[in-house]
Amino acid sequence: MAVNKTDLQRELAHQLGLTRADADLCVELLLSLIADALRRGHEVKITNFGVFEVRERAARMGRNPRTNEPVPIPATRSVVFRPADALLHPQQKAEPKPLTDEEKALLLETRNLLLREVNEDMVSSLKGESNVA
């Protein structure tokens, strides 16, 4: 069974005690940060998970299978994922311990700061202001 974005959002909301809207925002933000980094040509390394990177294939000549004539194939860029060893060969580990009340409070405070920043950026962009530092 495949896990989709909605499943991730639902599980994040459940695990961290977030509202569904906040979990949706967190997943969207994470995915957009990864996509933006890849668009700029950066690698995205997530410890114990893997590496996302953009690979470029040079232009080359191919063959039309019907006519056997040469056909130019343009250069392309694609995103590849290399899983970390820890993801491919997990060691038997106990379930992660539940978050303490202090950790939950810190997580909620961080979430609120991020939401405030995102909201301020959205309001600024709607007003046509630039928030570039």
N, C-alpha and C positions, 0 to 999 in steps of 0.2 A: 504494500500500500504506500502510495506517495504522500508525503507531508507537504501541504501547500502553505501559502502565506497566511491564510485565515487560521489554519491549525496552529501556526507559530504564534500568531497574535492571541488566540484563545489561551494557549498554554502559558504564555508570558503573563497574561492578566491573572490567570489562576495561581501560578507559582509566586508572583510578587505582590499579589493583592491589589493590582491596579484595576482601574476601570477599563472597559474594553476600548474606549476611545483613546486612552493614554497608551495602552499596549499597541494599538494600531499606529499611533504616532511614533512610538519607539521603533517599531519594525520598519516603518516607512523611512524614518530618519537614518537608521543603520544602513538600509539598502541604498539610499541615495548617497550616503557618504562613500560607500564602497564603489558605486557606479561612477561618482565624480572623480575619485582617485584613479580609477581605471581609465577614464576618458582622458585624464591628464598624463597617462602613461606610467603611473606609479604602480608598484606591486602592493598588494594588500596582504600582510602576513598576520595571521591569527594563530597565536601559540596554541599548540596541541590540537589544532583544527586543520589548518592548511594555508596555502598561498594561492591567491588569485593574481593572475598576471595577463598582460596583453602580449600576444605573440604575433609577429608579422611574417607572412609568407611572401617570398619574392614572386614577381611575375614570372611566368614560365609558358612554355608551349605544350599544348595538349593535342589530342587527336580526336576528330569527329569519328565515332565508332561506325557510322554508316558509310561515310565517304573515305575515311582514312586520311582526310586532309588535315594539315596542321591548323590548330585553332589557338590564338593567343588567350591565355588565362591571366587576368589582371592580378596585381598584388592585393592581398587581403590582410585584414587584422581580425583576430579573434581572441576571446577571453578563454583562458584555460585555468583549471583548478588542479593543484597538486596537493593531495591529502597528506597530512602529517602522519608520521609513524604511529603516534598516539591514537589517531583516529582509525587507522587501518588495523592496528594490533593492540587493542585496548587490554590493559592488564586488569585482572579481577580487582576492582576497587569497590569499596562500600558506597552506598548512595550518598550524595552530597548532604552535608548536615544542613538542617533548616537554618534560615537566617535568624539572627538574634533581633530583639526589638531595636537595639541600637543600630544594627546594620540596615534594618527596614527603614528606620527614621532617616538615616543618611541617604539611602536610596531615594526615598520620597523627596527629601530636600533637593537632591541633585536633579530629580525629575522636574520639580517645580521651577528650578533655575533654568533648565533647558526649555521648558514650556514658555517661561517668561521671555527668554531670548528669542525663541521662534516667533512668538506673538508680536514682540516689538519689531522684529525684522519684517514680518508680514504687514504690519500697520505702516511701517516706513515705506515699504515698496508700494503699497496701495496709494500712499500720499505722494509718491514720486520722489521720495528722499533717498539719498544714497547713504548707506551705513558702512562704507568701506573704511577700514582703519588704516 
